[in-house]
Amino acid sequence: MEPSESRAPIGPSMTAWNDSRFDQGLIRRNTHRGAAWHIRLFTDILGPDTPICEVTEDDIEAWRELLRDRLQPRSRNVALSTIRQYFLWASHPRRRLVTINPAAEIRNSRVPRPVRRRLRARQVSAVIGVGDLRARTMVIVFAHLGVRRSEAAALCWEDIDWETMTVTVNADGAKGEKERTVPLEGEAARALREWHAHLEAERPLEAGPLLRGPVWPSKRGGALASGSVARVVTDASHQAGLHIRPHDYRHHAAIEMHLNGAGAAVVQRFLGHESLETTGGYLRAVAEDVRPFTSRTSYQNGRWRANLPDDGPD
């Protein structure tokens, strides 16, 4: 026999659930407002007085279809997520507002990821040209080493091997806590040497040479937080009249590497991706065939080197 609570009207129940999440601090104000709007869309079509137990999977699917003319696919999925969360809560054994979760088998619509607009070299140069030494060095490191902001913030001088010209992206800052080694050449090497010389000039003589410690020290002596690093890099782009996020430079590094002959597998190792599919998403901004298991370069002795077959390029 169904519990009597399952006959409660869907509208007040969903509203009370949403308000309760906000009051308990489980969601933020913007999430609460968005969910309230999704609930209103749902109950306006089904009727706010419809008993909870009478809502079926077909009702939810029909509601989603009616949203096609009102919401973009990604927004429809967010709205569906609100409804799914409610029925997951309502079907919990402690509540039993519904005996069967009508949203359990409904999946989000597949939404193709948008192709990120390709960052041009002249835009990167424009940002480098307006920042101070620290901001300029940060932008160059992001654009050449393809690091995430957490990896850039965790970068220490002992991670840089000036003999092999490589940088070890530390596991503490790396996503998934996996260490990797990337080459340090050209503009990135010069910028880091200049920044190192600047920091050494500001150190007291008795402190000795700067061999260890964070590349981006804070005023308190520790490492600059990843959010602060991201803010410096983003502000530099604003000074150039652009809006470039730190992660955009990571995409830029991947694309430039691919255009210079590196196969997708090499770019994958350079970026530290577990999945080649993720790397493919970075390279969709260029009209090139991303072949999963073909590499035209390899990493040898601290350098990316051409690795072409004897009979010429494929």
C-alpha positions as CSV (number, residue, x, y, z in Angstrom):
1,M,0.0,0.0,0.0
2,E,1.4,3.5,-0.9
3,P,2.1,5.8,2.0
4,S,-0.4,8.7,2.3
5,E,2.4,11.3,1.7
6,S,2.6,10.2,-1.9
7,R,-0.8,11.8,-2.6
8,A,0.7,15.2,-1.7
9,P,0.6,17.8,-4.5
10,I,3.8,17.9,-6.5
11,G,4.1,21.7,-6.6
12,P,4.4,22.5,-2.9
13,S,6.5,19.4,-2.3
14,M,9.1,20.4,-4.8
15,T,9.2,24.0,-3.6
16,A,9.6,22.8,0.0
17,W,12.5,20.5,-1.1
18,N,14.3,23.2,-2.9
19,D,13.9,25.7,-0.1
20,S,15.1,23.1,2.4
21,R,18.3,22.6,0.5
22,F,19.0,26.3,0.4
23,D,18.2,26.7,4.1
24,Q,20.6,23.9,5.0
25,G,23.4,25.5,3.0
26,L,23.5,22.6,0.5
27,I,23.1,24.9,-2.5
28,R,23.9,28.5,-3.3
29,R,21.4,31.3,-4.0
30,N,21.8,31.2,-7.7
31,T,21.3,27.4,-7.8
32,H,18.2,27.8,-5.6
33,R,16.7,30.4,-8.0
34,G,17.5,28.3,-11.0
35,A,15.9,25.2,-9.5
36,A,12.8,27.2,-8.5
37,W,12.4,28.3,-12.1
38,H,12.8,24.6,-13.3
39,I,10.2,23.6,-10.8
40,R,7.8,26.3,-12.0
41,L,8.3,25.1,-15.6
42,F,7.6,21.5,-14.6
43,T,4.5,22.2,-12.4
44,D,3.0,24.7,-14.9
45,I,2.8,21.9,-17.4
46,L,1.9,19.0,-15.1
47,G,-0.3,21.0,-12.8
48,P,0.9,22.0,-9.3
49,D,-1.8,19.9,-7.6
50,T,-0.9,16.7,-9.4
51,P,-0.2,14.0,-6.7
52,I,3.4,13.0,-6.5
53,C,2.7,9.3,-7.0
54,E,0.9,10.0,-10.3
55,V,3.9,11.5,-12.1
56,T,5.2,9.0,-14.6
57,E,8.3,8.7,-16.7
58,D,6.2,9.5,-19.8
59,D,5.1,12.8,-18.1
60,I,8.7,13.8,-17.6
61,E,9.7,12.9,-21.1
62,A,6.7,14.9,-22.5
63,W,7.7,17.9,-20.4
64,R,11.3,17.7,-21.7
65,E,10.0,17.6,-25.3
66,L,7.8,20.7,-24.6
67,L,11.0,22.6,-23.5
68,R,12.6,22.2,-26.9
69,D,11.2,25.5,-28.2
70,R,12.0,27.3,-24.9
71,L,15.5,26.1,-23.9
72,Q,18.8,25.2,-25.5
73,P,19.9,21.5,-25.1
74,R,22.3,22.2,-22.4
75,S,19.8,24.2,-20.4
76,R,17.2,21.4,-20.8
77,N,19.7,19.0,-19.3
78,V,20.2,21.3,-16.3
79,A,16.4,21.6,-15.8
80,L,16.1,17.8,-16.1
81,S,18.8,17.4,-13.5
82,T,16.7,19.4,-11.0
83,I,13.7,17.1,-11.6
84,R,15.9,14.0,-11.3
85,Q,17.4,15.2,-8.0
86,Y,13.9,15.8,-6.6
87,F,12.6,12.4,-7.4
88,L,15.8,10.8,-6.1
89,W,15.1,12.6,-2.8
90,A,11.4,11.7,-2.9
91,S,12.1,8.0,-3.5
92,H,14.5,7.6,-0.6
93,P,13.4,4.8,1.8
94,R,13.1,7.2,4.7
95,R,10.5,9.3,2.7
96,R,8.8,7.0,0.3
97,L,6.9,9.8,-1.4
98,V,7.1,7.6,-4.5
99,T,7.6,3.9,-4.6
100,I,9.2,4.0,-8.0
101,N,11.5,6.8,-9.2
102,P,9.9,8.0,-12.5
103,A,13.1,9.8,-13.5
104,A,15.5,7.0,-12.8
105,E,15.9,5.8,-16.4
106,I,15.8,9.3,-18.1
107,R,19.2,10.3,-19.4
108,N,20.4,13.7,-20.5
109,S,20.4,14.6,-24.2
110,R,23.8,14.4,-25.8
111,V,25.1,17.9,-26.4
112,P,28.2,18.3,-28.6
113,R,30.9,20.2,-26.9
114,P,31.4,23.6,-28.6
115,V,34.6,24.0,-30.5
116,R,36.7,26.5,-28.6
117,R,37.7,29.5,-30.5
118,R,41.3,29.2,-31.5
119,L,43.6,31.6,-29.7
120,R,45.9,33.4,-32.2
121,A,49.6,34.0,-31.7
122,R,49.1,37.7,-32.2
123,Q,46.7,37.7,-29.3
124,V,49.2,36.0,-27.0
125,S,51.9,38.4,-28.1
126,A,49.5,41.3,-27.3
127,V,49.0,40.1,-23.8
128,I,52.7,39.5,-23.3
129,G,53.5,43.0,-24.4
130,V,51.3,44.8,-21.8
131,G,52.0,43.0,-18.5
132,D,54.7,43.5,-16.0
133,L,57.6,41.0,-15.7
134,R,55.7,38.6,-13.4
135,A,52.5,38.7,-15.5
136,R,54.5,38.4,-18.8
137,T,56.4,35.4,-17.5
138,M,53.2,33.7,-16.3
139,V,51.5,34.1,-19.6
140,I,54.5,32.7,-21.4
141,V,54.6,29.7,-19.1
142,F,50.9,29.0,-19.6
143,A,51.2,29.4,-23.4
144,H,54.3,27.4,-23.9
145,L,54.1,24.7,-21.2
146,G,50.4,24.0,-21.5
147,V,50.0,23.8,-17.7
148,R,46.8,24.1,-15.7
149,R,46.5,27.0,-13.3
150,S,47.0,24.6,-10.3
151,E,50.1,23.2,-11.9
152,A,51.5,26.7,-12.6
153,A,50.9,27.7,-9.0
154,A,52.7,24.6,-7.7
155,L,55.7,25.2,-9.9
156,C,59.0,25.4,-8.0
157,W,62.5,26.2,-9.1
158,E,63.7,22.7,-8.2
159,D,61.2,21.4,-10.8
160,I,63.2,23.0,-13.6
161,D,66.2,21.1,-14.9
162,W,68.4,23.6,-16.8
163,E,70.7,20.9,-18.0
164,T,68.1,18.9,-19.9
165,M,65.9,22.0,-20.4
166,T,62.8,20.2,-19.0
167,V,60.2,21.1,-16.4
168,T,58.6,18.5,-14.1
169,V,55.0,19.3,-13.6
170,N,54.6,18.3,-10.0
171,A,52.1,15.7,-8.9
172,D,50.9,18.0,-6.1
173,G,49.5,20.5,-8.6
174,A,48.7,18.1,-11.5
175,K,45.2,16.9,-12.1
176,G,44.9,13.4,-10.9
177,E,48.2,13.8,-9.0
178,K,50.2,12.4,-12.0
179,E,53.7,13.8,-12.6
180,R,54.9,14.6,-16.1
181,T,57.8,16.2,-17.8
182,V,57.6,18.9,-20.5
183,P,60.3,20.6,-22.6
184,L,61.5,24.0,-21.7
185,E,62.7,25.9,-24.8
186,G,62.9,29.3,-26.5
187,E,60.8,32.1,-25.1
188,A,59.7,30.2,-22.0
189,A,63.3,29.4,-21.0
190,R,64.3,33.0,-21.5
191,A,61.4,34.4,-19.6
192,L,61.9,32.1,-16.6
193,R,65.6,32.9,-16.5
194,E,64.8,36.6,-16.5
195,W,62.2,36.1,-13.7
196,H,64.7,34.1,-11.7
197,A,67.3,36.8,-12.0
198,H,64.7,39.4,-10.9
199,L,63.9,37.4,-7.8
200,E,67.5,36.8,-7.0
201,A,68.3,40.5,-7.2
202,E,65.6,41.2,-4.6
203,R,67.0,38.5,-2.2
204,P,69.4,39.6,0.6
205,L,73.0,38.5,-0.1
206,E,73.1,36.3,3.0
207,A,70.2,34.2,1.6
208,G,72.5,32.8,-1.1
209,P,71.4,31.6,-4.6
210,L,67.8,30.9,-5.3
211,L,67.7,27.2,-6.0
212,R,64.4,26.1,-4.3
213,G,61.0,27.5,-3.5
214,P,58.0,28.6,-5.5
215,V,58.4,30.2,-8.9
216,W,55.6,32.6,-8.0
217,P,56.2,33.6,-4.3
218,S,53.5,35.4,-2.4
219,K,54.2,38.4,-0.1
220,R,54.1,36.1,2.8
221,G,56.8,33.9,1.3
222,G,54.8,30.9,0.3
223,A,53.5,30.0,-3.1
224,L,50.9,32.2,-4.7
225,A,47.5,30.5,-4.7
226,S,46.2,29.1,-8.0
227,G,43.3,31.6,-8.0
228,S,45.8,34.5,-7.6
229,V,47.9,33.2,-10.5
230,A,44.7,32.9,-12.7
231,R,43.8,36.5,-11.7
232,V,47.2,37.9,-12.7
233,V,47.0,36.1,-16.1
234,T,43.4,37.1,-16.8
235,D,44.0,40.7,-15.8
236,A,46.9,40.9,-18.2
237,S,44.6,39.9,-21.1
238,H,42.2,42.6,-20.0
239,Q,44.9,45.2,-20.2
240,A,45.4,44.1,-23.8
241,G,41.7,44.6,-24.5
242,L,41.0,40.9,-24.6
243,H,39.4,38.3,-22.4
244,I,41.6,35.2,-22.3
245,R,41.2,32.6,-19.5
246,P,44.3,30.8,-18.2
247,H,42.9,27.5,-19.6
248,D,42.7,29.0,-23.1
249,Y,46.5,29.1,-23.2
250,R,46.6,25.4,-22.5
251,H,44.4,24.8,-25.6
252,H,46.7,27.2,-27.5
253,A,49.8,25.2,-26.6
254,A,48.2,22.0,-27.7
255,I,47.1,23.4,-31.0
256,E,50.5,25.0,-31.8
257,M,52.2,21.7,-31.0
258,H,49.9,19.8,-33.2
259,L,50.3,22.3,-36.1
260,N,54.1,21.9,-35.7
261,G,53.8,18.2,-36.5
262,A,53.1,16.5,-33.1
263,G,50.5,13.7,-33.3
264,A,47.6,13.5,-31.0
265,A,49.3,10.8,-28.8
266,V,52.3,13.1,-28.2
267,V,50.0,16.1,-27.4
268,Q,48.2,13.8,-25.0
269,R,51.4,13.0,-23.1
270,F,52.4,16.7,-23.1
271,L,49.1,17.8,-21.6
272,G,48.9,14.9,-19.2
273,H,45.5,13.6,-20.4
274,E,44.4,10.1,-19.4
275,S,42.0,9.9,-22.4
276,L,43.0,10.6,-26.0
277,E,39.4,11.6,-26.5
278,T,40.0,14.6,-24.2
279,T,43.0,15.6,-26.3
280,G,40.9,15.3,-29.4
281,G,38.6,17.9,-28.0
282,Y,41.5,20.3,-27.7
283,L,42.5,19.8,-31.3
284,R,39.0,20.2,-32.9
285,A,39.7,23.9,-33.4
286,V,42.1,23.1,-36.2
287,A,40.9,21.5,-39.5
288,E,43.3,18.5,-39.2
289,D,42.8,14.8,-39.0
290,V,43.5,13.7,-35.4
291,R,44.7,10.2,-35.7
292,P,44.7,8.5,-32.3
293,F,47.8,6.3,-32.5
294,T,50.0,8.1,-35.0
295,S,52.8,10.3,-33.7
296,R,55.2,12.2,-35.9
297,T,57.4,13.3,-33.0
298,S,58.8,11.7,-29.9
299,Y,60.3,13.0,-26.7
300,Q,64.0,12.1,-26.4
301,N,66.7,13.5,-24.1
302,G,64.7,16.5,-23.2
303,R,63.7,17.4,-26.7
304,W,60.7,16.8,-29.0
305,R,62.3,15.2,-32.1
306,A,60.9,14.3,-35.5
307,N,60.1,10.6,-35.8
308,L,59.3,10.0,-39.4
309,P,59.3,6.5,-41.1
310,D,62.1,5.7,-43.5
311,D,59.7,5.9,-46.5
312,G,58.7,9.5,-45.7
313,P,55.7,11.0,-44.0
314,D,52.5,9.0,-43.9
